[in-house]
Amino acid sequence: MHHGWIALAGTAALLAAAAPAQAATLTGTVKAGGKPVAGSDVQLFAARAADQVALGSASTNASGAYTLGYDLPEGTAALVARASGGSVGGRVLPAAARMMTATAVSPAVPGELPINEQTTVGAAYALTRFLDAAGAVRGPSPGLANAAATVASLVEPSTGKLSFTIANSPNGNATEALATFNTLAGIVTSCTTGTSRDCKRLLAAATPRGGPRPADTIAAMRALNRAPTTHPRRLFALTTRTPYTGTLSSAPKSWVIPIVFVGGGMNAPGRMAFDSKGNIWTGNNFQANTTSAGLTLSVFNPMGQPILGSPIVGGGLRGAGFGTVIDAQDRVWVGNYAGASISAFDATGAPLPGSPYTQGPIDKPQGMAVDQQGNLWTASFGTGSVVVYPKGDPTAAWAPITGAGLARPFSVAIDGGGVAWVTGNAFSKDPGTVQRINPDGSLAGAPITGGGLRSPLGIAIDTAGNAWAANFEGSSVTRITPDGQPTQIRVPSLLGPWGVAVDGDDNIWVAGFLHQNVTLLCGQRTEHCPPGTRTGQPISPRAAGYRSRGMQRITAVQIDPSGNVWLANNWSGASPLKDFIGGNGLVELIGAAAPVKAPQIGLPQRP
């Protein structure tokens, strides 16, 4: 296996169509600490679903420049390469000083790809979930292709400089993302411009608790994104001679990079869902600058750019709440809390015939879920019932449960057997409940109570069949075993939690409305948690969770097929709750979680 790689990621979301190999020429420069690296070995690979294909190699000249010819093979999702070795002003780079860059291959591959410390951080972070410890990049698309394209949210592949997204509002100096990114680049620089001893200090500080020591600077960045609370002070202390300005002024609580996305008509997004291409759809609670019910649906490509003429109007949209889901046919279903109806759209954003639908009846719909048979389940908050559209057919609507211990239902999750788990007594002084409904509409036992259930809102189910409910009033999470036994989990970072998501490792992400954060809990499969961490214990910082100035009052958290964690800034964090000011958009924690197949039907699955 080659020890020098660069991951080249850019701006497109789709896997390159199968086609004959295409001849191309790639040029670029390799720099360390802003100075050209002579004699650096640049190796280029094509990343595909099951493998990576070596495409060629080149050595940089005295100016750090390289030229490399290659043929792009069929099935390529991203170009992957790495630069290693060489010298700067006669100083030989340490063996651990390896740098990378990355670009997607659609719609076009840039002809120039510079390689430096910033491209290294950008590529390693965006491709974290497809990059192994030895440097190989492979995995299924659209996840891999979208991850490669996400590099451009951090660094522009064709110039090797900061991307417009991270360098400007609503990011830039408004949040910690840019400073964190530059600090990470400075950490890499401590090795690329230092000695072997400097590199050893970096690799030791980047070693996660109980984990393997990274072999080089690329592996170190991968390790930090997978375990972002690793030794912040030790790593921050390495940035004394960085050429990158705008770094952090003190050690962070974690190394996550949260990027804010606005536009596309978003105002108070309630909950988002991903289609089969990884595009992001979200309803909007309010109209811009008002408290009037939102009349739009926003849609973005996997890089957070508005598409399909977003915002989408029509179809009866009116005050979407916590209900936005996508079925296996890529039909988008939106619950209109203010409109007492459900709207539906096809994959192009066109309303389905008859939209909106009121059958059920529906009143103040909130959470929704699609089961393995294609049935749409909706928590009808206003009627105290659950409404089912068999195969998505509103004309066949039925309500399997009204009453029977269910009141003020808020969210629905489907387990591996097709059983619907529904949270109840949301925003109520009455004890919280979780009701289980069999696919045939019969109750799967009495309502679950206790275990800290108090105004439970979001609910999600892991692959072992455990349900996880966020208790808004109780500022806790309740874990419910498959046989219905609840246990309360209290962590200081859980203050007014709202949404819940399970990632591809079965770890639990909890959106913090009042704390304006997201909390990561160790799930059932503790082998995917830091050594010694038990189920229900926090992986994120215990007191604060993962926080950023870019996070507002968050209702929803979802994991996409590339391993990015998306958060809904539903309510402004800079104003009192009584002012009803909508949040500005979405926040993406790049590469922070194990990927989840989209659209999610039933339990979370790895792509």
Backbone torsions as a table, in degrees:
resi	resn	phi	psi	omega
1	MET	NA	137.6	179.5
2	HIS	-71.8	145.1	-179.9
3	HIS	-100.1	7.9	177.9
4	GLY	-126.4	121.8	-173.7
5	TRP	-140.2	152.8	170.2
6	ILE	-135.2	129.9	176.4
7	ALA	-96.7	122.2	-172.8
8	LEU	-104.0	105.3	-175.6
9	ALA	-123.1	142.7	-174.9
10	GLY	-136.1	-119.1	-162.0
11	THR	-123.3	9.7	-177.0
12	ALA	-116.0	159.3	-172.0
13	ALA	-108.8	-10.4	-171.7
14	LEU	-109.5	147.3	175.5
15	LEU	-63.5	138.0	178.6
16	ALA	-59.7	135.1	-179.5
17	ALA	-66.4	147.7	178.7
18	ALA	-60.1	125.2	-177.1
19	ALA	-158.9	162.6	177.4
20	PRO	-58.9	153.4	179.8
21	ALA	-56.0	137.9	-177.4
22	GLN	-109.4	127.4	179.2
23	ALA	-78.0	138.0	-178.7
24	ALA	-153.1	163.5	176.6
25	THR	-124.2	135.2	-178.8
26	LEU	-118.2	132.9	174.7
27	THR	-125.7	163.7	178.5
28	GLY	173.9	-179.8	175.8
29	THR	-129.3	148.8	175.6
30	VAL	-111.1	125.3	179.6
31	LYS	-130.2	145.9	175.0
32	ALA	-126.1	121.3	-176.9
33	GLY	62.2	27.4	179.4
34	GLY	83.9	1.3	-178.9
35	LYS	-113.7	144.9	-177.1
36	PRO	-64.8	142.9	177.7
37	VAL	-104.4	117.3	178.2
38	ALA	-90.6	143.0	176.5
39	GLY	71.8	20.2	177.2
40	SER	-76.4	139.5	179.5
41	ASP	-90.6	111.5	179.8
42	VAL	-103.3	121.3	179.6
43	GLN	-119.2	138.0	-174.0
44	LEU	-119.0	137.7	-179.6
45	PHE	-135.6	155.6	170.3
46	ALA	-101.0	125.9	178.5
47	ALA	-94.0	128.1	-179.9
48	ARG	-128.9	-173.6	-175.2
49	ALA	-62.6	-47.7	-172.7
50	ALA	-109.4	-11.0	-175.1
51	ASP	-156.1	179.6	170.7
52	GLN	-127.6	143.4	-175.8
53	VAL	-115.0	126.2	177.4
54	ALA	-69.0	128.9	-176.8
55	LEU	-108.6	-21.4	-179.8
56	GLY	152.8	176.6	179.9
57	SER	-149.0	161.7	178.4
58	ALA	-154.1	159.6	177.4
59	SER	-113.2	137.7	-178.9
60	THR	-75.8	150.4	178.1
61	ASN	-87.0	-169.3	-176.0
62	ALA	-63.5	-22.1	178.3
63	SER	-92.0	5.0	-179.1
64	GLY	80.2	8.5	-175.6
65	ALA	-90.5	149.9	175.7
66	TYR	-138.2	155.1	172.3
67	THR	-133.9	133.2	-173.4
68	LEU	-141.7	122.5	174.5
69	GLY	-93.1	145.1	-178.5
70	TYR	-156.9	162.4	172.5
71	ASP	-113.1	125.4	-178.9
72	LEU	-81.9	116.1	-176.2
73	PRO	-80.0	165.6	177.9
74	GLU	-61.8	148.4	174.8
75	GLY	77.4	10.0	-178.6
76	THR	-72.9	128.3	176.1
77	ALA	-98.3	-29.2	-178.7
78	ALA	-158.0	151.8	169.4
79	LEU	-87.4	135.3	-176.4
80	VAL	-131.6	129.4	-179.9
81	ALA	-154.7	178.7	178.2
82	ARG	-158.1	148.8	178.3
83	ALA	-112.1	133.0	-179.8
84	SER	-142.6	157.2	176.7
85	GLY	73.1	-170.1	-178.9
86	GLY	96.2	-175.8	-176.7
87	SER	-144.4	154.9	175.8
88	VAL	-123.0	112.6	-180.0
89	GLY	58.5	33.4	-179.5
90	GLY	88.7	-10.3	177.6
91	ARG	-87.4	120.5	-179.5
92	VAL	-76.8	132.4	178.6
93	LEU	-67.4	140.8	176.3
94	PRO	-59.6	154.3	-177.5
95	ALA	-60.8	-29.9	-177.8
96	ALA	-81.7	-5.8	-178.1
97	ALA	-85.7	92.9	180.0
98	ARG	-124.5	139.2	-175.5
99	MET	-126.2	157.0	-176.8
100	MET	-142.4	164.4	170.9
101	THR	-148.2	171.0	-173.9
102	ALA	-156.6	148.8	175.1
103	THR	-151.0	141.9	170.4
104	ALA	-71.6	165.1	-174.2
105	VAL	-104.7	-1.6	179.1
106	SER	-126.9	136.3	7.7
107	PRO	-80.5	-17.8	179.3
108	ALA	-157.3	151.4	177.3
109	VAL	-90.2	128.3	176.4
110	PRO	-58.8	147.3	178.6
111	GLY	-81.3	-15.3	-178.5
112	GLU	-128.6	132.5	-178.1
113	LEU	-138.4	91.5	175.8
114	PRO	-67.4	155.6	-179.0
115	ILE	-130.1	125.5	178.3
116	ASN	-156.5	-170.2	-177.1
117	GLU	-67.6	-35.8	179.7
118	GLN	-69.9	-40.3	176.5
119	THR	-65.4	-31.0	178.4
120	THR	-63.5	-47.9	179.2
121	VAL	-64.7	-44.9	-178.3
122	GLY	-60.3	-46.6	-178.5
123	ALA	-70.3	-43.1	-178.6
124	ALA	-64.6	-37.9	179.3
125	TYR	-71.0	-49.2	-177.1
126	ALA	-64.8	-33.7	-177.1
127	LEU	-99.7	13.6	-174.9
128	THR	-48.5	-43.5	-172.9
129	ARG	-82.5	0.1	177.8
130	PHE	-122.6	-0.7	-176.7
131	LEU	-104.8	119.3	179.5
132	ASP	-88.3	174.1	-173.4
133	ALA	-64.5	-22.1	179.8
134	ALA	-89.7	-5.7	177.8
135	GLY	105.2	-3.9	-179.6
136	ALA	-76.0	141.4	177.9
137	VAL	-120.0	124.3	176.9
138	ARG	-160.9	163.2	176.2
139	GLY	151.1	168.7	-175.2
140	PRO	-73.7	152.2	173.2
141	SER	-109.0	154.4	17.6
142	PRO	-78.6	-5.5	-176.1
143	GLY	-56.2	-48.9	-178.2
144	LEU	-66.5	-47.0	-179.6
145	ALA	-61.1	-41.3	179.5
146	ASN	-68.5	-36.7	177.3
147	ALA	-63.5	-41.9	177.8
148	ALA	-61.9	-40.6	178.7
149	ALA	-67.2	-28.6	-177.7
150	THR	-68.7	-18.1	175.3
151	VAL	-52.0	-36.2	-176.7
152	ALA	-68.9	-8.7	172.1
153	SER	-76.9	-16.1	-177.4
154	LEU	-111.7	-45.0	-177.0
155	VAL	-144.2	142.5	179.8
156	GLU	-81.5	113.4	-174.0
157	PRO	-58.7	-36.7	-174.5
158	SER	-76.3	-16.4	179.6
159	THR	-116.4	-20.8	-176.4
160	GLY	74.9	12.1	-178.6
161	LYS	-107.8	169.8	179.5
162	LEU	-53.9	142.2	177.2
163	SER	-74.8	158.2	176.1
164	PHE	-61.5	-36.8	-176.3
165	THR	-60.1	-50.8	-175.6
166	ILE	-78.8	-24.3	-173.5
167	ALA	-87.3	-12.0	-172.9
168	ASN	-127.7	166.5	177.9
169	SER	-58.0	141.7	9.9
170	PRO	-84.3	9.3	175.0
171	ASN	-100.7	-121.3	179.4
172	GLY	57.3	-133.2	-178.8
173	ASN	-79.5	-3.1	-178.3
174	ALA	-78.2	-19.2	-179.4
175	THR	-136.0	179.2	179.5
176	GLU	-85.0	-8.0	-171.0
177	ALA	-59.2	-49.0	-178.1
178	LEU	-63.0	-46.0	-179.4
179	ALA	-64.9	-37.6	177.1
180	THR	-64.7	-43.9	179.2
181	PHE	-60.3	-47.5	-179.9
182	ASN	-65.3	-34.4	177.5
183	THR	-66.2	-41.5	176.7
184	LEU	-61.8	-41.3	176.2
185	ALA	-61.9	-37.0	176.5
186	GLY	-65.6	-35.3	176.6
187	ILE	-63.6	-42.7	176.4
188	VAL	-62.3	-40.3	-179.4
189	THR	-61.2	-30.7	179.4
190	SER	-59.5	-25.0	177.1
191	CYS	-93.2	-45.7	-175.8
192	THR	-65.8	-26.6	178.7
193	THR	-107.4	6.0	-176.0
194	GLY	-111.0	-156.3	-178.9
195	THR	-105.5	174.8	175.7
196	SER	-59.0	-34.6	178.1
197	ARG	-65.4	-39.8	177.1
198	ASP	-61.6	-41.3	179.0
199	CYS	-64.3	-39.6	178.7
200	LYS	-62.5	-38.4	177.7
201	ARG	-62.5	-43.9	179.2
202	LEU	-61.4	-50.2	-176.1
203	LEU	-63.7	-36.0	177.9
204	ALA	-67.6	-41.6	-179.1
205	ALA	-71.0	-26.1	-179.8
206	ALA	-88.2	1.0	-179.7
207	THR	-78.1	118.3	-179.1
208	PRO	-69.0	156.3	-179.8
209	ARG	-55.9	120.5	178.8
210	GLY	73.5	6.2	-177.0
211	GLY	-105.9	174.3	-179.7
212	PRO	-74.3	152.3	177.6
213	ARG	-77.0	130.2	177.8
214	PRO	-61.0	146.4	-177.1
215	ALA	-83.9	-25.7	-176.4
216	ASP	-155.8	-175.8	-175.1
217	THR	-68.4	-33.0	176.6
218	ILE	-65.8	-47.2	178.6
219	ALA	-62.1	-31.6	178.6
220	ALA	-66.1	-42.6	178.3
221	MET	-66.1	-39.7	175.4
222	ARG	-59.6	-44.9	-178.4
223	ALA	-63.9	-39.0	-179.0
224	LEU	-68.1	-35.6	178.6
225	ASN	-72.2	-28.8	177.5
226	ARG	-80.4	-27.4	178.8
227	ALA	-134.9	73.3	-167.3
228	PRO	-73.0	-4.9	175.6
229	THR	-94.8	12.0	-177.7
230	THR	-68.8	118.9	168.9
231	HIS	35.2	57.6	-178.9
232	PRO	-57.2	-41.5	-176.5
233	ARG	-69.2	-42.2	179.9
234	ARG	-63.9	-41.5	-179.1
235	LEU	-71.0	-41.8	179.3
236	PHE	-59.5	-34.3	-178.8
237	ALA	-67.0	-12.8	-178.5
238	LEU	-84.4	-5.8	-169.6
239	THR	-94.7	27.1	-174.0
240	THR	-70.2	-25.6	-176.7
241	ARG	-120.8	31.3	-179.4
242	THR	-71.2	140.7	174.7
243	PRO	-83.0	-5.5	-175.7
244	TYR	-92.0	122.6	-178.9
245	THR	-87.4	168.4	178.8
246	GLY	73.7	40.5	179.6
247	THR	-93.3	174.1	177.3
248	LEU	-64.4	147.6	178.6
249	SER	-89.4	-13.1	177.2
250	SER	-153.1	167.9	-178.2
251	ALA	-64.3	137.4	179.6
252	PRO	-81.7	171.8	172.7
253	LYS	-78.5	-27.1	179.2
254	SER	-156.0	170.2	-178.3
255	TRP	-105.3	19.8	176.5
256	VAL	-67.2	150.9	176.4
257	ILE	-117.2	102.0	179.8
258	PRO	-95.6	120.4	-179.0
259	ILE	-105.9	132.2	-179.7
260	VAL	-94.9	137.2	175.3
261	PHE	-124.0	131.8	177.3
262	VAL	-127.3	-178.7	178.8
263	GLY	91.7	-168.1	-179.8
264	GLY	64.3	18.1	-180.0
265	GLY	83.5	8.8	-177.2
266	MET	-70.0	135.7	167.4
267	ASN	-154.9	113.1	-176.9
268	ALA	59.8	56.9	175.7
269	PRO	-61.2	135.4	-175.7
270	GLY	-94.2	-47.6	-179.8
271	ARG	-157.6	141.5	-179.0
272	MET	-113.5	160.3	176.6
273	ALA	-143.2	155.4	-177.7
274	PHE	-111.2	137.5	174.4
275	ASP	-88.7	-175.4	-172.9
276	SER	-67.0	-18.4	177.1
277	LYS	-92.5	-4.4	-177.2
278	GLY	89.2	6.3	175.3
279	ASN	-67.8	152.1	-173.9
280	ILE	-109.5	127.7	179.1
281	TRP	-120.0	136.8	176.5
282	THR	-148.9	137.6	170.8
283	GLY	-79.9	164.5	-177.9
284	ASN	-123.4	126.9	-178.8
285	ASN	-62.4	-44.4	-170.9
286	PHE	-123.6	162.9	165.4
287	GLN	-81.5	155.4	-175.8
288	ALA	-59.4	133.8	174.5
289	ASN	62.2	21.2	177.2
290	THR	-142.1	174.4	170.6
291	THR	-106.4	12.6	176.3
292	SER	-71.4	150.6	-177.2
293	ALA	-57.6	134.5	178.3
294	GLY	-64.6	144.6	-176.7
295	LEU	-120.5	19.3	-173.3
296	THR	-134.5	161.2	173.1
297	LEU	-123.7	126.5	-178.9
298	SER	-101.4	142.8	-179.9
299	VAL	-139.6	138.8	-175.4
300	PHE	-135.1	151.7	171.6
301	ASN	-75.0	173.6	-175.5
302	PRO	-62.3	-12.9	177.1
303	MET	-94.9	8.0	177.0
304	GLY	82.3	16.5	179.8
305	GLN	-97.6	132.5	-179.5
306	PRO	-59.4	139.2	178.1
307	ILE	-135.2	174.7	176.8
308	LEU	55.1	30.8	179.3
309	GLY	70.9	22.0	-178.0
310	SER	-51.3	133.9	12.1
311	PRO	-85.7	148.3	176.5
312	ILE	-87.8	135.7	178.5
313	VAL	-121.3	168.6	179.4
314	GLY	93.0	-172.6	179.0
315	GLY	69.2	11.5	178.1
316	GLY	83.8	13.4	-179.9
317	LEU	-56.8	132.0	178.5
318	ARG	-161.5	98.7	174.3
319	GLY	67.6	53.8	178.6
320	ALA	-56.6	139.7	179.5
321	GLY	-107.9	-121.3	-176.5
322	PHE	-92.8	8.7	-176.3
323	GLY	-108.8	95.1	167.2
324	THR	-136.4	115.4	179.4
325	VAL	-137.0	161.8	179.2
326	ILE	-129.6	134.4	-178.4
327	ASP	-94.0	-177.4	-175.1
328	ALA	-66.7	-17.2	176.8
329	GLN	-92.9	9.0	-177.0
330	ASP	64.3	24.9	170.8
331	ARG	-81.1	137.5	-176.3
332	VAL	-103.4	125.9	-178.6
333	TRP	-113.8	130.9	-176.5
334	VAL	-129.3	123.8	176.6
335	GLY	-84.4	123.4	-178.7
336	ASN	-93.9	95.8	-177.3
337	TYR	-60.0	-42.9	-178.9
338	ALA	-82.1	-18.3	-176.3
339	GLY	-100.8	-1.9	180.0
340	ALA	51.2	48.0	-176.4
341	SER	-160.0	176.9	175.4
342	ILE	-126.1	129.8	175.0
343	SER	-101.6	152.2	-179.8
344	ALA	-140.5	144.6	-176.5
345	PHE	-138.8	152.6	173.5
346	ASP	-85.5	-177.1	-173.7
347	ALA	-67.2	-14.4	177.6
348	THR	-92.8	-4.4	-177.9
349	GLY	93.2	4.2	178.3
350	ALA	-80.3	134.5	178.4
351	PRO	-62.3	142.4	175.0
352	LEU	-74.4	153.4	-179.6
353	PRO	-54.5	134.0	177.2
354	GLY	86.9	-9.0	-179.4
355	SER	-66.4	132.3	10.6
356	PRO	-89.2	163.9	-178.2
357	TYR	-113.8	138.2	-179.6
358	THR	-116.8	-1.2	-176.5
359	GLN	-60.5	144.0	177.0
360	GLY	151.4	-58.7	-8.3
361	PRO	-72.8	163.2	179.4
362	ILE	-109.6	135.0	173.2
363	ASP	-147.4	125.9	-179.1
364	LYS	49.9	56.3	-179.3
365	PRO	-64.3	143.5	176.7
366	GLN	-123.3	-115.1	-173.2
367	GLY	-63.7	150.0	-179.7
368	MET	-138.1	157.4	175.8
369	ALA	-154.6	152.7	176.4
370	VAL	-112.2	130.6	-179.2
371	ASP	-91.7	-178.6	-173.6
372	GLN	-68.0	-17.0	178.3
373	GLN	-96.3	3.6	179.7
374	GLY	86.0	10.3	179.0
375	ASN	-81.3	138.3	179.2
376	LEU	-97.1	122.3	179.0
377	TRP	-107.2	132.1	-178.0
378	THR	-131.0	131.8	173.1
379	ALA	-81.7	108.1	179.5
380	SER	-89.1	89.4	-172.8
381	PHE	-57.5	-41.8	-175.3
382	GLY	-70.9	-31.1	-179.1
383	THR	-97.0	-5.2	-178.7
384	GLY	65.5	38.1	-176.3
385	SER	-141.2	171.1	171.8
386	VAL	-115.3	131.5	-177.6
387	VAL	-114.0	136.8	-179.6
388	VAL	-117.5	131.7	169.4
389	TYR	-106.1	100.5	-177.9
390	PRO	-59.2	127.1	-177.9
391	LYS	53.9	23.3	-178.7
392	GLY	76.6	22.6	-177.9
393	ASP	-100.6	105.2	-178.8
394	PRO	-63.6	-28.6	-177.3
395	THR	-69.1	-16.2	179.0
396	ALA	-105.2	20.3	-174.8
397	ALA	-57.5	143.0	173.2
398	TRP	-147.0	154.9	-178.8
399	ALA	-115.4	98.1	-175.5
400	PRO	-66.4	-20.3	-177.7
401	ILE	-147.7	128.6	169.5
402	THR	-137.8	125.2	-173.7
403	GLY	78.9	-136.3	179.2
404	ALA	51.2	38.2	178.5
405	GLY	90.2	0.3	-179.9
406	LEU	-104.1	125.5	175.7
407	ALA	-143.3	144.6	178.0
408	ARG	49.2	53.6	-180.0
409	PRO	-66.4	144.9	-174.2
410	PHE	-125.0	-42.1	-173.5
411	SER	-140.1	154.0	-178.4
412	VAL	-130.7	137.6	171.9
413	ALA	-134.9	147.7	-177.1
414	ILE	-110.2	129.7	179.2
415	ASP	-89.6	-176.1	-175.0
416	GLY	-66.0	-20.0	178.0
417	GLY	-97.0	7.9	-179.5
418	GLY	81.9	8.7	178.0
419	VAL	-79.1	133.5	178.5
420	ALA	-90.9	129.0	176.1
421	TRP	-106.6	124.9	-171.5
422	VAL	-125.1	125.4	175.8
423	THR	-79.0	145.3	-178.0
424	GLY	-136.8	162.9	-176.6
425	ASN	61.8	42.7	174.6
426	ALA	-69.6	140.8	-179.8
427	PHE	51.5	46.6	-177.8
428	SER	-134.1	152.6	174.9
429	LYS	-78.9	-14.1	178.9
430	ASP	-73.3	155.0	178.9
431	PRO	-57.7	140.0	178.4
432	GLY	-68.8	155.6	179.8
433	THR	-136.7	159.3	166.1
434	VAL	-131.3	121.6	-179.4
435	GLN	-107.2	140.1	178.9
436	ARG	-110.7	131.7	-177.1
437	ILE	-124.6	123.4	178.3
438	ASN	-67.9	161.5	179.6
439	PRO	-57.2	-28.4	179.7
440	ASP	-85.3	2.1	177.7
441	GLY	96.3	-9.7	178.3
442	SER	-76.5	156.0	179.6
443	LEU	-79.8	137.1	178.6
444	ALA	-96.1	57.0	-179.9
445	GLY	105.0	175.4	179.5
446	ALA	-72.0	160.0	176.5
447	PRO	-57.3	139.4	177.8
448	ILE	-83.9	128.9	177.6
449	THR	-131.4	175.5	179.2
450	GLY	80.2	-167.6	179.1
451	GLY	62.7	24.7	178.9
452	GLY	85.3	4.5	-179.8
453	LEU	-62.6	116.0	-178.9
454	ARG	-152.1	106.9	-173.2
455	SER	52.3	57.6	178.3
456	PRO	-70.4	133.8	179.6
457	LEU	-109.4	-94.8	-178.2
458	GLY	-69.0	151.5	176.7
459	ILE	-144.5	143.1	177.6
460	ALA	-144.8	156.8	-175.3
461	ILE	-125.5	133.9	179.8
462	ASP	-88.0	176.5	-174.2
463	THR	-72.4	-12.9	175.0
464	ALA	-88.3	-3.2	178.7
465	GLY	92.0	6.5	175.7
466	ASN	-79.8	136.3	174.8
467	ALA	-98.3	144.1	-179.1
468	TRP	-126.8	117.4	-177.0
469	ALA	-116.3	137.3	179.6
470	ALA	-92.5	121.5	-179.2
471	ASN	-94.7	102.6	-175.7
472	PHE	-63.2	-50.0	-179.6
473	GLU	-74.6	-30.7	-177.5
474	GLY	-85.0	-7.8	-178.1
475	SER	46.4	53.0	-179.1
476	SER	-156.8	176.8	173.5
477	VAL	-123.1	140.1	174.8
478	THR	-108.9	124.8	174.3
479	ARG	-97.3	127.7	-178.5
480	ILE	-118.3	121.6	179.8
481	THR	-69.3	163.4	-179.2
482	PRO	-55.8	-27.5	179.3
483	ASP	-91.4	10.3	171.2
484	GLY	91.8	17.5	-179.5
485	GLN	-93.3	116.8	-177.0
486	PRO	-93.2	146.5	175.6
487	THR	-137.2	132.5	179.6
488	GLN	-83.0	139.1	176.2
489	ILE	-120.6	119.9	-179.8
490	ARG	-116.5	127.0	177.9
491	VAL	-136.5	137.6	-176.9
492	PRO	-54.7	-30.2	-178.1
493	SER	-74.6	-10.0	179.8
494	LEU	-89.5	97.1	178.1
495	LEU	-129.1	108.2	-176.4
496	GLY	62.8	50.9	-180.0
497	PRO	-69.8	152.4	-174.9
498	TRP	-126.7	-75.6	-176.2
499	GLY	-92.6	159.0	179.6
500	VAL	-136.5	141.4	173.6
501	ALA	-140.3	148.2	176.6
502	VAL	-109.5	128.4	-179.0
503	ASP	-89.6	-177.1	-175.6
504	GLY	-69.2	-10.7	173.9
505	ASP	-100.3	6.8	-177.4
506	ASP	69.3	19.5	171.4
507	ASN	-85.2	158.8	-167.2
508	ILE	-112.5	125.0	178.1
509	TRP	-108.5	130.4	-175.5
510	VAL	-124.6	121.9	179.6
511	ALA	-77.8	131.3	-179.2
512	GLY	-102.8	110.0	-179.8
513	PHE	-75.6	-53.2	-176.9
514	LEU	-77.6	-33.7	-178.9
515	HIS	-86.1	-8.6	179.5
516	GLN	53.3	54.5	-175.6
517	ASN	-152.4	-176.9	169.8
518	VAL	-135.1	137.0	-178.4
519	THR	-111.6	134.8	176.2
520	LEU	-108.3	121.4	178.8
521	LEU	-109.2	146.2	173.8
522	CYS	-67.5	131.1	-178.0
523	GLY	-93.8	-158.2	-175.5
524	GLN	-65.3	-37.0	-175.8
525	ARG	-91.9	84.6	-172.6
526	THR	-66.8	-12.4	176.3
527	GLU	-65.0	-16.6	177.6
528	HIS	-97.2	13.3	179.1
529	CYS	-114.8	162.8	174.6
530	PRO	-55.5	143.0	-178.8
531	PRO	-51.7	134.5	179.0
532	GLY	88.2	-7.6	179.5
533	THR	-83.3	131.5	-178.9
534	ARG	-99.1	160.8	177.8
535	THR	-53.1	129.2	179.4
536	GLY	92.9	-12.8	178.5
537	GLN	-82.5	152.1	-176.6
538	PRO	-74.9	141.0	169.2
539	ILE	-96.7	-38.4	174.6
540	SER	-71.8	166.1	179.9
541	PRO	-51.7	131.4	-169.7
542	ARG	-60.8	-41.4	-174.7
543	ALA	-82.4	-38.1	-170.6
544	ALA	-112.9	-16.5	-169.6
545	GLY	66.6	-159.4	171.5
546	TYR	-90.4	121.6	-177.3
547	ARG	-128.3	157.4	176.5
548	SER	-157.3	152.1	174.6
549	ARG	-64.6	-17.0	177.7
550	GLY	-81.8	-9.5	179.5
551	MET	-89.1	136.5	175.7
552	GLN	-112.0	-153.0	178.6
553	ARG	-78.4	112.6	-166.9
554	ILE	-100.1	131.3	176.4
555	THR	-101.1	-39.5	-171.9
556	ALA	-124.3	149.6	171.9
557	VAL	-135.2	134.3	179.4
558	GLN	-142.5	152.9	-178.8
559	ILE	-112.7	129.8	-178.4
560	ASP	-95.6	175.1	-176.4
561	PRO	-68.6	-7.2	176.6
562	SER	-98.8	-4.2	-178.1
563	GLY	88.8	14.3	174.8
564	ASN	-85.3	141.1	178.3
565	VAL	-100.6	121.7	-178.1
566	TRP	-108.6	136.4	-178.2
567	LEU	-123.3	142.6	179.0
568	ALA	-97.9	110.6	172.9
569	ASN	-75.9	87.4	-171.2
570	ASN	-82.7	-32.8	-172.0
571	TRP	-135.8	137.3	-180.0
572	SER	-56.3	136.1	178.3
573	GLY	-90.7	-7.2	-175.1
574	ALA	-99.4	6.5	-177.8
575	SER	-135.1	158.0	177.8
576	PRO	-62.2	150.3	-180.0
577	LEU	-58.1	-33.6	-176.4
578	LYS	-65.4	-15.8	-177.7
579	ASP	-81.0	-13.6	176.7
580	PHE	52.8	50.5	178.2
581	ILE	-98.6	123.9	-175.1
582	GLY	-68.3	151.3	176.4
583	GLY	-73.0	165.4	-168.5
584	ASN	-90.8	-15.3	-177.7
585	GLY	162.3	-140.1	-175.4
586	LEU	-119.1	152.7	175.1
587	VAL	-121.6	134.5	-179.5
588	GLU	-117.0	120.9	170.8
589	LEU	-91.2	106.9	-168.5
590	ILE	-71.5	122.6	174.4
591	GLY	63.9	23.4	-170.4
592	ALA	-86.0	-9.6	-174.2
593	ALA	-137.8	163.6	173.2
594	ALA	-70.8	132.4	-173.5
595	PRO	-60.5	156.0	177.1
596	VAL	-129.3	135.3	179.5
597	LYS	-63.4	142.8	178.8
598	ALA	-126.4	147.6	-7.0
599	PRO	-70.6	151.4	-179.4
600	GLN	-80.4	119.8	176.8
601	ILE	-118.9	115.6	-176.3
602	GLY	73.1	-138.1	-176.0
603	LEU	-70.0	153.7	175.8
604	PRO	-65.1	138.8	178.6
605	GLN	-126.0	145.5	170.1
606	ARG	-70.4	140.9	179.3
607	PRO	-60.5	NA	NA
